Amino acid sequence: MESEGSAGIGQGDGIPDSLMGLVSWRATFALGLITLILGVIITFRPTQSLIGIAILLGIVMMVSGIYHIARAISGREHERLWRGISGVLFILAGLVLLRHLHLSVALIGLFVGFTWIIQGVSALVEGFSGGGYRGESGWSIFFGVISLIAGIVVVSAPIASISALTIFLGIWFIVMGAMEMFGALAFRRALHKPGSAGVNVPQQRADTGAGGQGTPGQRAAGQAGTGQDVAGQATAATYRSENRDNQS
C-alpha cells in the first residue's frame, strides 16, 4: 500500500513539474525579449528615453502631491497644514518638471552623481578604517575612488553624463535580454529531450528490486520449504531401505 501510494504521488507530481517547466521557459523568454527591446530603444534613442523618464518623474510628483492633499483633507487637524503645503509643493514641482524637461534630466543626473559620491565616500571610510581583511580593504578603497570620481564627473555635467550612462544602460539591457532568451531556449531543449520524460523514482527502483528478489520473509519461507522436501526424501529412502532388509 505504501509503495503504491508513493508511486502514485511521484507520477502525479511529474505532470505539474513539466507544466511548470513549460511556463517557466516561456516567461523567461518573454522577459528576455522585453528587456532586449527596451535595451535597443534606450541605446539608439537615449534622448527620447530620458525625456520619457523625466515625464514619468513629473507625473509621479504630481500624483504624490494630490495624494498628500487628499490626506490633508481627510486627516487629523494638526496634520492638515503640513500635508496641504507638501502636496502643493509636490504638484508645483511636477508641473515645473513637465514644463522644463531638461531640468528633469539634470535632476536625474544630479541624483545619480550624488549617490555615487556618497557611496564612494562610504567605501573610502570603510577601507581606511581597517575593519576587514587587507584584500577587502583594498577593494573598498579602489571602489570608493572610482565611485567618487564618477560621481564628481556626473555632477559636473549632469545632462551629458546621464546621456552617456543611458547608452551604457541600454547596452547592458541588450546583453541581459539576450542571455535570458538563450537560457530559456536551452531550458526548453532540455525539457524536450527523450531522457527527460521518464522520472527515476527511488521507490520505483525499490519496488522493482523487491519484485525480482522477493521480501526476506518470502525468501525464508522458500528456504524452509526446500528443507522440508529434502527431509521428506531422506525419510522415504530410509523406509525403502528397511523394507528391502526385511524382505531379505
RATARA-V544032 format. One record per run of one state. SS is the DSSP state (A for helix, B for strand, O for the rest). FROM is the first residue (numbers start at 1). LEN is the number of residues. If there is no record, write none. Layout:
ss=(SS,SS)
from=(FROM,FROM)
len=(LEN,LEN)
//
This chain:
ss=(O,A,O,A,O,A,O,A,O,A,O,A,O,A,O,A,O,A,O)
from=(1,2,45,46,75,77,100,101,130,134,157,158,192,194,197,202,214,216,248)
len=(1,43,1,29,2,23,1,29,4,23,1,34,2,3,5,12,2,32,1)
//
